[in-house]
Amino acid sequence: MTTDNIVIIGEKLRLEIARRGMTLAAFAKKADVSLRAINAAVHSRPVAPATRRRILTTLQRVAPLDGSELFAVVDSSRKSA
């Protein structure tokens, strides 16, 4: 069986990138692949096997955020604009 006909499930990839707090561009840079390749992958279009390996390796290396990074301490004495 060849791996040429394997595609990434785009919605899941987009979710996993977001869970890591990254933009597609930042993830592409971290994975050392082109933004065009990441865009293809998140739209479930075929990408090269080497690209799939780099995406998987990067997902394994970069841990998802635990949720605390989604919040910030706000100075309540400041008036909103």
Distance bins in CASP14 RR format, pairs under 12 A and 6 or more apart:
PFRMAT RR
TARGET T0000
AUTHOR 0000-0000-0000
RMODE 2
METHOD distances of the structure
MODEL  1
2 49 0 0 0 0 1 0 0 0 0 0 0
3 46 0 0 0 0 0 1 0 0 0 0 0
3 47 0 0 0 0 0 1 0 0 0 0 0
3 48 0 0 0 0 1 0 0 0 0 0 0
3 49 1 0 1 0 0 0 0 0 0 0 0
3 50 0 0 0 0 0 1 0 0 0 0 0
3 51 0 0 0 0 0 1 0 0 0 0 0
3 52 1 0 0 1 0 0 0 0 0 0 0
3 53 0 0 0 0 1 0 0 0 0 0 0
4 46 1 0 0 1 0 0 0 0 0 0 0
4 47 0 0 0 0 0 1 0 0 0 0 0
4 48 0 0 0 0 1 0 0 0 0 0 0
4 49 1 0 0 1 0 0 0 0 0 0 0
4 50 0 0 0 0 0 1 0 0 0 0 0
4 52 0 0 0 0 0 1 0 0 0 0 0
5 46 1 0 0 1 0 0 0 0 0 0 0
5 47 0 0 0 0 0 1 0 0 0 0 0
5 49 0 0 0 0 0 1 0 0 0 0 0
5 52 0 0 0 0 0 1 0 0 0 0 0
6 41 0 0 0 0 0 1 0 0 0 0 0
6 44 0 0 0 0 0 1 0 0 0 0 0
6 45 0 0 0 0 0 1 0 0 0 0 0
6 46 0 0 0 0 1 0 0 0 0 0 0
6 47 0 0 0 0 1 0 0 0 0 0 0
6 48 0 0 0 0 0 1 0 0 0 0 0
6 49 1 0 0 1 0 0 0 0 0 0 0
6 51 0 0 0 0 0 1 0 0 0 0 0
6 52 1 0 0 1 0 0 0 0 0 0 0
6 53 0 0 0 0 0 1 0 0 0 0 0
6 55 0 0 0 0 0 1 0 0 0 0 0
6 56 0 0 0 0 0 1 0 0 0 0 0
7 13 0 0 0 0 0 1 0 0 0 0 0
7 40 0 0 0 0 1 0 0 0 0 0 0
7 41 0 0 0 0 1 0 0 0 0 0 0
7 42 0 0 0 0 0 1 0 0 0 0 0
7 43 0 0 0 0 1 0 0 0 0 0 0
7 44 1 0 1 0 0 0 0 0 0 0 0
7 45 1 0 0 1 0 0 0 0 0 0 0
7 46 1 0 1 0 0 0 0 0 0 0 0
7 47 1 0 0 1 0 0 0 0 0 0 0
7 48 0 0 0 0 0 1 0 0 0 0 0
7 49 0 0 0 0 0 1 0 0 0 0 0
7 51 0 0 0 0 0 1 0 0 0 0 0
7 52 0 0 0 0 1 0 0 0 0 0 0
7 55 0 0 0 0 0 1 0 0 0 0 0
8 14 0 0 0 0 1 0 0 0 0 0 0
8 15 0 0 0 0 0 1 0 0 0 0 0
8 16 0 0 0 0 1 0 0 0 0 0 0
8 17 0 0 0 0 0 1 0 0 0 0 0
8 33 0 0 0 0 0 1 0 0 0 0 0
8 37 0 0 0 0 0 1 0 0 0 0 0
8 38 0 0 0 0 1 0 0 0 0 0 0
8 39 0 0 0 0 0 1 0 0 0 0 0
8 40 0 0 0 0 1 0 0 0 0 0 0
8 41 1 0 1 0 0 0 0 0 0 0 0
8 42 1 0 0 1 0 0 0 0 0 0 0
8 43 0 0 0 0 1 0 0 0 0 0 0
8 44 1 0 0 1 0 0 0 0 0 0 0
8 45 0 0 0 0 1 0 0 0 0 0 0
8 46 0 0 0 0 1 0 0 0 0 0 0
8 47 1 0 0 1 0 0 0 0 0 0 0
8 48 0 0 0 0 0 1 0 0 0 0 0
8 49 0 0 0 0 0 1 0 0 0 0 0
8 51 0 0 0 0 1 0 0 0 0 0 0
8 52 1 0 0 1 0 0 0 0 0 0 0
8 53 0 0 0 0 0 1 0 0 0 0 0
8 54 0 0 0 0 0 1 0 0 0 0 0
8 55 1 0 0 1 0 0 0 0 0 0 0
8 56 0 0 0 0 1 0 0 0 0 0 0
8 59 0 0 0 0 0 1 0 0 0 0 0
9 15 0 0 0 0 1 0 0 0 0 0 0
9 16 0 0 0 0 1 0 0 0 0 0 0
9 41 0 0 0 0 1 0 0 0 0 0 0
9 42 0 0 0 0 1 0 0 0 0 0 0
9 43 0 0 0 0 0 1 0 0 0 0 0
9 44 1 0 0 1 0 0 0 0 0 0 0
9 45 0 0 0 0 0 1 0 0 0 0 0
9 52 0 0 0 0 0 1 0 0 0 0 0
9 55 0 0 0 0 0 1 0 0 0 0 0
10 16 0 0 0 0 1 0 0 0 0 0 0
10 17 0 0 0 0 1 0 0 0 0 0 0
10 18 0 0 0 0 0 1 0 0 0 0 0
10 24 0 0 0 0 0 1 0 0 0 0 0
10 38 0 0 0 0 0 1 0 0 0 0 0
10 39 0 0 0 0 0 1 0 0 0 0 0
10 40 0 0 0 0 1 0 0 0 0 0 0
10 41 1 0 0 1 0 0 0 0 0 0 0
10 42 1 0 1 0 0 0 0 0 0 0 0
10 43 1 0 0 1 0 0 0 0 0 0 0
10 44 1 0 1 0 0 0 0 0 0 0 0
10 45 0 0 0 0 1 0 0 0 0 0 0
10 46 0 0 0 0 0 1 0 0 0 0 0
10 47 0 0 0 0 0 1 0 0 0 0 0
10 52 0 0 0 0 0 1 0 0 0 0 0
10 55 0 0 0 0 0 1 0 0 0 0 0
11 17 0 0 0 0 0 1 0 0 0 0 0
11 18 0 0 0 0 0 1 0 0 0 0 0
11 41 0 0 0 0 0 1 0 0 0 0 0
11 42 1 0 0 1 0 0 0 0 0 0 0
11 43 0 0 0 0 1 0 0 0 0 0 0
11 44 1 0 0 1 0 0 0 0 0 0 0
12 18 0 0 0 0 0 1 0 0 0 0 0
12 19 0 0 0 0 0 1 0 0 0 0 0
12 41 0 0 0 0 0 1 0 0 0 0 0
12 42 0 0 0 0 1 0 0 0 0 0 0
12 44 0 0 0 0 1 0 0 0 0 0 0
12 55 0 0 0 0 0 1 0 0 0 0 0
12 59 0 0 0 0 0 1 0 0 0 0 0
13 19 0 0 0 0 0 1 0 0 0 0 0
13 20 0 0 0 0 0 1 0 0 0 0 0
13 22 0 0 0 0 0 1 0 0 0 0 0
13 24 0 0 0 0 1 0 0 0 0 0 0
13 27 0 0 0 0 1 0 0 0 0 0 0
13 28 0 0 0 0 0 1 0 0 0 0 0
13 31 0 0 0 0 0 1 0 0 0 0 0
13 37 0 0 0 0 0 1 0 0 0 0 0
13 38 0 0 0 0 1 0 0 0 0 0 0
13 39 0 0 0 0 0 1 0 0 0 0 0
13 40 0 0 0 0 0 1 0 0 0 0 0
13 41 1 0 1 0 0 0 0 0 0 0 0
13 42 1 0 1 0 0 0 0 0 0 0 0
13 43 0 0 0 0 1 0 0 0 0 0 0
13 44 0 0 0 0 1 0 0 0 0 0 0
13 45 0 0 0 0 0 1 0 0 0 0 0
13 47 0 0 0 0 0 1 0 0 0 0 0
13 51 0 0 0 0 0 1 0 0 0 0 0
13 52 0 0 0 0 0 1 0 0 0 0 0
13 55 1 0 0 1 0 0 0 0 0 0 0
13 56 0 0 0 0 1 0 0 0 0 0 0
13 58 0 0 0 0 0 1 0 0 0 0 0
13 59 0 0 0 0 1 0 0 0 0 0 0
14 20 0 0 0 0 0 1 0 0 0 0 0
14 21 0 0 0 0 0 1 0 0 0 0 0
14 22 0 0 0 0 0 1 0 0 0 0 0
14 23 0 0 0 0 0 1 0 0 0 0 0
14 24 1 0 0 1 0 0 0 0 0 0 0
14 27 0 0 0 0 1 0 0 0 0 0 0
14 38 0 0 0 0 1 0 0 0 0 0 0
14 39 0 0 0 0 0 1 0 0 0 0 0
14 41 0 0 0 0 1 0 0 0 0 0 0
14 42 1 0 1 0 0 0 0 0 0 0 0
14 43 0 0 0 0 1 0 0 0 0 0 0
14 44 0 0 0 0 0 1 0 0 0 0 0
14 55 0 0 0 0 0 1 0 0 0 0 0
14 59 0 0 0 0 0 1 0 0 0 0 0
15 21 0 0 0 0 0 1 0 0 0 0 0
15 22 0 0 0 0 0 1 0 0 0 0 0
15 42 0 0 0 0 1 0 0 0 0 0 0
15 59 0 0 0 0 0 1 0 0 0 0 0
15 64 0 0 0 0 1 0 0 0 0 0 0
16 22 0 0 0 0 1 0 0 0 0 0 0
16 24 0 0 0 0 0 1 0 0 0 0 0
16 27 0 0 0 0 1 0 0 0 0 0 0
16 31 0 0 0 0 0 1 0 0 0 0 0
16 38 0 0 0 0 0 1 0 0 0 0 0
16 41 0 0 0 0 0 1 0 0 0 0 0
16 42 0 0 0 0 1 0 0 0 0 0 0
16 55 0 0 0 0 1 0 0 0 0 0 0
16 56 0 0 0 0 0 1 0 0 0 0 0
16 58 0 0 0 0 1 0 0 0 0 0 0
16 59 1 0 1 0 0 0 0 0 0 0 0
16 60 0 0 0 0 0 1 0 0 0 0 0
16 62 0 0 0 0 1 0 0 0 0 0 0
16 63 0 0 0 0 0 1 0 0 0 0 0
16 64 1 0 0 1 0 0 0 0 0 0 0
16 65 0 0 0 0 0 1 0 0 0 0 0
17 23 1 0 0 1 0 0 0 0 0 0 0
17 24 1 0 0 1 0 0 0 0 0 0 0
17 25 0 0 0 0 0 1 0 0 0 0 0
17 26 0 0 0 0 1 0 0 0 0 0 0
17 27 1 0 1 0 0 0 0 0 0 0 0
17 28 0 0 0 0 1 0 0 0 0 0 0
17 29 0 0 0 0 0 1 0 0 0 0 0
17 30 0 0 0 0 1 0 0 0 0 0 0
17 31 0 0 0 0 1 0 0 0 0 0 0
17 35 0 0 0 0 0 1 0 0 0 0 0
17 38 0 0 0 0 1 0 0 0 0 0 0
17 39 0 0 0 0 0 1 0 0 0 0 0
17 41 0 0 0 0 1 0 0 0 0 0 0
17 42 1 0 0 1 0 0 0 0 0 0 0
17 55 0 0 0 0 1 0 0 0 0 0 0
17 58 0 0 0 0 1 0 0 0 0 0 0
17 59 0 0 0 0 1 0 0 0 0 0 0
17 62 0 0 0 0 1 0 0 0 0 0 0
17 64 0 0 0 0 1 0 0 0 0 0 0
17 65 0 0 0 0 0 1 0 0 0 0 0
18 24 0 0 0 0 1 0 0 0 0 0 0
18 26 0 0 0 0 0 1 0 0 0 0 0
18 27 0 0 0 0 1 0 0 0 0 0 0
18 42 0 0 0 0 0 1 0 0 0 0 0
18 59 0 0 0 0 0 1 0 0 0 0 0
18 62 0 0 0 0 0 1 0 0 0 0 0
18 64 0 0 0 0 1 0 0 0 0 0 0
18 65 0 0 0 0 1 0 0 0 0 0 0
18 67 0 0 0 0 0 1 0 0 0 0 0
18 69 0 0 0 0 0 1 0 0 0 0 0
18 70 0 0 0 0 0 1 0 0 0 0 0
19 27 0 0 0 0 0 1 0 0 0 0 0
19 59 0 0 0 0 1 0 0 0 0 0 0
19 62 0 0 0 0 1 0 0 0 0 0 0
19 63 0 0 0 0 1 0 0 0 0 0 0
19 64 1 0 1 0 0 0 0 0 0 0 0
19 65 1 0 0 1 0 0 0 0 0 0 0
19 66 0 0 0 0 0 1 0 0 0 0 0
19 67 0 0 0 0 1 0 0 0 0 0 0
19 69 0 0 0 0 0 1 0 0 0 0 0
19 70 0 0 0 0 0 1 0 0 0 0 0
20 26 0 0 0 0 1 0 0 0 0 0 0
20 27 1 0 0 1 0 0 0 0 0 0 0
20 30 0 0 0 0 1 0 0 0 0 0 0
20 31 0 0 0 0 0 1 0 0 0 0 0
20 55 0 0 0 0 0 1 0 0 0 0 0
20 58 0 0 0 0 1 0 0 0 0 0 0
20 59 1 0 0 1 0 0 0 0 0 0 0
20 60 0 0 0 0 0 1 0 0 0 0 0
20 61 0 0 0 0 1 0 0 0 0 0 0
20 62 1 0 1 0 0 0 0 0 0 0 0
20 63 1 0 0 1 0 0 0 0 0 0 0
20 64 1 0 1 0 0 0 0 0 0 0 0
20 65 1 0 0 1 0 0 0 0 0 0 0
20 66 0 0 0 0 0 1 0 0 0 0 0
20 67 0 0 0 0 0 1 0 0 0 0 0
20 69 0 0 0 0 1 0 0 0 0 0 0
21 27 0 0 0 0 1 0 0 0 0 0 0
21 30 0 0 0 0 0 1 0 0 0 0 0
21 62 0 0 0 0 1 0 0 0 0 0 0
21 63 0 0 0 0 0 1 0 0 0 0 0
21 64 0 0 0 0 1 0 0 0 0 0 0
21 65 1 0 1 0 0 0 0 0 0 0 0
21 66 0 0 0 0 0 1 0 0 0 0 0
21 67 0 0 0 0 1 0 0 0 0 0 0
21 69 1 0 0 1 0 0 0 0 0 0 0
21 70 0 0 0 0 1 0 0 0 0 0 0
22 28 0 0 0 0 1 0 0 0 0 0 0
22 29 0 0 0 0 1 0 0 0 0 0 0
22 30 1 0 0 1 0 0 0 0 0 0 0
22 31 0 0 0 0 1 0 0 0 0 0 0
22 38 0 0 0 0 0 1 0 0 0 0 0
22 58 0 0 0 0 1 0 0 0 0 0 0
22 59 0 0 0 0 0 1 0 0 0 0 0
22 61 0 0 0 0 0 1 0 0 0 0 0
22 62 1 0 0 1 0 0 0 0 0 0 0
22 63 0 0 0 0 0 1 0 0 0 0 0
22 64 0 0 0 0 0 1 0 0 0 0 0
22 65 0 0 0 0 1 0 0 0 0 0 0
22 69 0 0 0 0 0 1 0 0 0 0 0
23 29 0 0 0 0 1 0 0 0 0 0 0
23 30 0 0 0 0 0 1 0 0 0 0 0
23 35 0 0 0 0 1 0 0 0 0 0 0
23 38 0 0 0 0 1 0 0 0 0 0 0
23 39 0 0 0 0 0 1 0 0 0 0 0
23 42 0 0 0 0 0 1 0 0 0 0 0
24 30 0 0 0 0 0 1 0 0 0 0 0
24 31 0 0 0 0 0 1 0 0 0 0 0
24 33 0 0 0 0 0 1 0 0 0 0 0
24 34 0 0 0 0 0 1 0 0 0 0 0
24 35 1 0 0 1 0 0 0 0 0 0 0
24 36 0 0 0 0 0 1 0 0 0 0 0
24 37 0 0 0 0 0 1 0 0 0 0 0
24 38 1 0 1 0 0 0 0 0 0 0 0
24 39 1 0 0 1 0 0 0 0 0 0 0
24 40 0 0 0 0 0 1 0 0 0 0 0
24 41 0 0 0 0 1 0 0 0 0 0 0
24 42 1 0 0 1 0 0 0 0 0 0 0
24 43 0 0 0 0 0 1 0 0 0 0 0
24 55 0 0 0 0 0 1 0 0 0 0 0
25 31 0 0 0 0 0 1 0 0 0 0 0
25 33 0 0 0 0 0 1 0 0 0 0 0
25 34 0 0 0 0 0 1 0 0 0 0 0
25 35 1 0 1 0 0 0 0 0 0 0 0
25 36 0 0 0 0 0 1 0 0 0 0 0
25 37 0 0 0 0 0 1 0 0 0 0 0
25 38 1 0 0 1 0 0 0 0 0 0 0
25 39 0 0 0 0 1 0 0 0 0 0 0
25 42 0 0 0 0 0 1 0 0 0 0 0
26 35 0 0 0 0 1 0 0 0 0 0 0
26 38 0 0 0 0 1 0 0 0 0 0 0
26 58 0 0 0 0 0 1 0 0 0 0 0
26 62 0 0 0 0 1 0 0 0 0 0 0
27 33 0 0 0 0 1 0 0 0 0 0 0
27 34 0 0 0 0 0 1 0 0 0 0 0
27 35 0 0 0 0 1 0 0 0 0 0 0
27 37 0 0 0 0 0 1 0 0 0 0 0
27 38 1 0 0 1 0 0 0 0 0 0 0
27 39 0 0 0 0 0 1 0 0 0 0 0
27 41 0 0 0 0 1 0 0 0 0 0 0
27 42 0 0 0 0 1 0 0 0 0 0 0
27 54 0 0 0 0 0 1 0 0 0 0 0
27 55 0 0 0 0 1 0 0 0 0 0 0
27 57 0 0 0 0 0 1 0 0 0 0 0
27 58 1 0 0 1 0 0 0 0 0 0 0
27 59 0 0 0 0 1 0 0 0 0 0 0
27 61 0 0 0 0 0 1 0 0 0 0 0
27 62 0 0 0 0 1 0 0 0 0 0 0
28 34 1 0 0 1 0 0 0 0 0 0 0
28 35 1 0 1 0 0 0 0 0 0 0 0
28 36 0 0 0 0 1 0 0 0 0 0 0
28 37 1 0 0 1 0 0 0 0 0 0 0
28 38 1 0 1 0 0 0 0 0 0 0 0
28 39 0 0 0 0 1 0 0 0 0 0 0
28 40 0 0 0 0 0 1 0 0 0 0 0
28 41 0 0 0 0 1 0 0 0 0 0 0
28 42 0 0 0 0 0 1 0 0 0 0 0
28 47 0 0 0 0 0 1 0 0 0 0 0
28 51 0 0 0 0 1 0 0 0 0 0 0
28 54 0 0 0 0 1 0 0 0 0 0 0
28 55 0 0 0 0 1 0 0 0 0 0 0
28 58 0 0 0 0 1 0 0 0 0 0 0
29 35 0 0 0 0 1 0 0 0 0 0 0
29 37 0 0 0 0 0 1 0 0 0 0 0
29 38 0 0 0 0 1 0 0 0 0 0 0
29 54 0 0 0 0 0 1 0 0 0 0 0
29 58 0 0 0 0 1 0 0 0 0 0 0
29 62 0 0 0 0 0 1 0 0 0 0 0
30 38 0 0 0 0 0 1 0 0 0 0 0
30 54 0 0 0 0 1 0 0 0 0 0 0
30 55 0 0 0 0 0 1 0 0 0 0 0
30 57 0 0 0 0 1 0 0 0 0 0 0
30 58 1 0 1 0 0 0 0 0 0 0 0
30 59 0 0 0 0 1 0 0 0 0 0 0
30 60 0 0 0 0 0 1 0 0 0 0 0
30 61 0 0 0 0 1 0 0 0 0 0 0
30 62 1 0 0 1 0 0 0 0 0 0 0
31 37 0 0 0 0 1 0 0 0 0 0 0
31 38 1 0 0 1 0 0 0 0 0 0 0
31 41 0 0 0 0 1 0 0 0 0 0 0
31 47 0 0 0 0 0 1 0 0 0 0 0
31 50 0 0 0 0 0 1 0 0 0 0 0
31 51 0 0 0 0 1 0 0 0 0 0 0
31 52 0 0 0 0 0 1 0 0 0 0 0
31 53 0 0 0 0 1 0 0 0 0 0 0
31 54 1 0 1 0 0 0 0 0 0 0 0
31 55 1 0 1 0 0 0 0 0 0 0 0
31 56 0 0 0 0 1 0 0 0 0 0 0
31 57 1 0 0 1 0 0 0 0 0 0 0
31 58 1 1 0 0 0 0 0 0 0 0 0
31 59 0 0 0 0 1 0 0 0 0 0 0
31 60 0 0 0 0 0 1 0 0 0 0 0
31 61 0 0 0 0 1 0 0 0 0 0 0
31 62 0 0 0 0 1 0 0 0 0 0 0
32 38 0 0 0 0 0 1 0 0 0 0 0
32 50 0 0 0 0 0 1 0 0 0 0 0
32 51 0 0 0 0 1 0 0 0 0 0 0
32 53 0 0 0 0 0 1 0 0 0 0 0
32 54 1 0 1 0 0 0 0 0 0 0 0
32 55 0 0 0 0 0 1 0 0 0 0 0
32 57 0 0 0 0 1 0 0 0 0 0 0
32 58 0 0 0 0 1 0 0 0 0 0 0
32 61 0 0 0 0 0 1 0 0 0 0 0
33 39 0 0 0 0 0 1 0 0 0 0 0
33 40 0 0 0 0 1 0 0 0 0 0 0
33 41 0 0 0 0 1 0 0 0 0 0 0
33 42 0 0 0 0 0 1 0 0 0 0 0
33 47 0 0 0 0 1 0 0 0 0 0 0
33 48 0 0 0 0 1 0 0 0 0 0 0
33 50 0 0 0 0 1 0 0 0 0 0 0
33 51 1 0 1 0 0 0 0 0 0 0 0
33 52 0 0 0 0 1 0 0 0 0 0 0
33 53 0 0 0 0 1 0 0 0 0 0 0
33 54 1 0 1 0 0 0 0 0 0 0 0
33 55 1 0 0 1 0 0 0 0 0 0 0
33 56 0 0 0 0 0 1 0 0 0 0 0
33 57 0 0 0 0 0 1 0 0 0 0 0
33 58 0 0 0 0 1 0 0 0 0 0 0
34 40 0 0 0 0 1 0 0 0 0 0 0
34 41 0 0 0 0 0 1 0 0 0 0 0
34 47 0 0 0 0 1 0 0 0 0 0 0
34 48 0 0 0 0 0 1 0 0 0 0 0
34 50 0 0 0 0 0 1 0 0 0 0 0
34 51 0 0 0 0 1 0 0 0 0 0 0
34 54 0 0 0 0 0 1 0 0 0 0 0
34 55 0 0 0 0 0 1 0 0 0 0 0
35 41 0 0 0 0 0 1 0 0 0 0 0
35 42 0 0 0 0 0 1 0 0 0 0 0
35 51 0 0 0 0 0 1 0 0 0 0 0
36 42 0 0 0 0 0 1 0 0 0 0 0
36 43 0 0 0 0 0 1 0 0 0 0 0
36 45 0 0 0 0 0 1 0 0 0 0 0
36 47 0 0 0 0 1 0 0 0 0 0 0
36 48 0 0 0 0 0 1 0 0 0 0 0
36 51 0 0 0 0 0 1 0 0 0 0 0
37 43 0 0 0 0 0 1 0 0 0 0 0
37 45 0 0 0 0 1 0 0 0 0 0 0
37 46 0 0 0 0 0 1 0 0 0 0 0
37 47 1 0 1 0 0 0 0 0 0 0 0
37 48 1 0 0 1 0 0 0 0 0 0 0
37 49 0 0 0 0 0 1 0 0 0 0 0
37 50 0 0 0 0 1 0 0 0 0 0 0
37 51 1 0 1 0 0 0 0 0 0 0 0
37 52 0 0 0 0 1 0 0 0 0 0 0
37 53 0 0 0 0 0 1 0 0 0 0 0
37 54 0 0 0 0 1 0 0 0 0 0 0
37 55 0 0 0 0 1 0 0 0 0 0 0
38 45 0 0 0 0 0 1 0 0 0 0 0
38 47 0 0 0 0 1 0 0 0 0 0 0
38 51 0 0 0 0 1 0 0 0 0 0 0
38 52 0 0 0 0 0 1 0 0 0 0 0
38 54 0 0 0 0 1 0 0 0 0 0 0
38 55 1 0 0 1 0 0 0 0 0 0 0
38 58 0 0 0 0 0 1 0 0 0 0 0
38 59 0 0 0 0 0 1 0 0 0 0 0
39 45 0 0 0 0 1 0 0 0 0 0 0
39 47 0 0 0 0 1 0 0 0 0 0 0
39 51 0 0 0 0 0 1 0 0 0 0 0
40 46 1 0 0 1 0 0 0 0 0 0 0
40 47 1 0 1 0 0 0 0 0 0 0 0
40 48 0 0 0 0 1 0 0 0 0 0 0
40 51 0 0 0 0 1 0 0 0 0 0 0
40 52 0 0 0 0 0 1 0 0 0 0 0
40 55 0 0 0 0 0 1 0 0 0 0 0
41 47 1 0 1 0 0 0 0 0 0 0 0
41 48 0 0 0 0 0 1 0 0 0 0 0
41 51 1 0 0 1 0 0 0 0 0 0 0
41 52 1 0 0 1 0 0 0 0 0 0 0
41 53 0 0 0 0 0 1 0 0 0 0 0
41 54 0 0 0 0 0 1 0 0 0 0 0
41 55 1 0 0 1 0 0 0 0 0 0 0
41 56 0 0 0 0 0 1 0 0 0 0 0
41 58 0 0 0 0 0 1 0 0 0 0 0
41 59 0 0 0 0 0 1 0 0 0 0 0
42 55 0 0 0 0 1 0 0 0 0 0 0
45 51 0 0 0 0 0 1 0 0 0 0 0
45 52 0 0 0 0 0 1 0 0 0 0 0
46 52 0 0 0 0 1 0 0 0 0 0 0
47 53 0 0 0 0 0 1 0 0 0 0 0
47 54 0 0 0 0 1 0 0 0 0 0 0
47 55 1 0 0 1 0 0 0 0 0 0 0
47 56 0 0 0 0 0 1 0 0 0 0 0
48 54 0 0 0 0 1 0 0 0 0 0 0
48 55 0 0 0 0 0 1 0 0 0 0 0
49 55 0 0 0 0 0 1 0 0 0 0 0
49 56 0 0 0 0 0 1 0 0 0 0 0
50 56 0 0 0 0 0 1 0 0 0 0 0
50 57 0 0 0 0 0 1 0 0 0 0 0
51 57 0 0 0 0 0 1 0 0 0 0 0
51 58 0 0 0 0 0 1 0 0 0 0 0
52 58 0 0 0 0 0 1 0 0 0 0 0
52 59 0 0 0 0 0 1 0 0 0 0 0
53 59 0 0 0 0 0 1 0 0 0 0 0
53 60 0 0 0 0 0 1 0 0 0 0 0
54 60 0 0 0 0 0 1 0 0 0 0 0
54 61 0 0 0 0 0 1 0 0 0 0 0
55 61 0 0 0 0 0 1 0 0 0 0 0
55 62 0 0 0 0 0 1 0 0 0 0 0
56 62 0 0 0 0 0 1 0 0 0 0 0
63 69 0 0 0 0 0 1 0 0 0 0 0
64 70 0 0 0 0 0 1 0 0 0 0 0
65 71 0 0 0 0 0 1 0 0 0 0 0
74 80 0 0 0 0 1 0 0 0 0 0 0
END
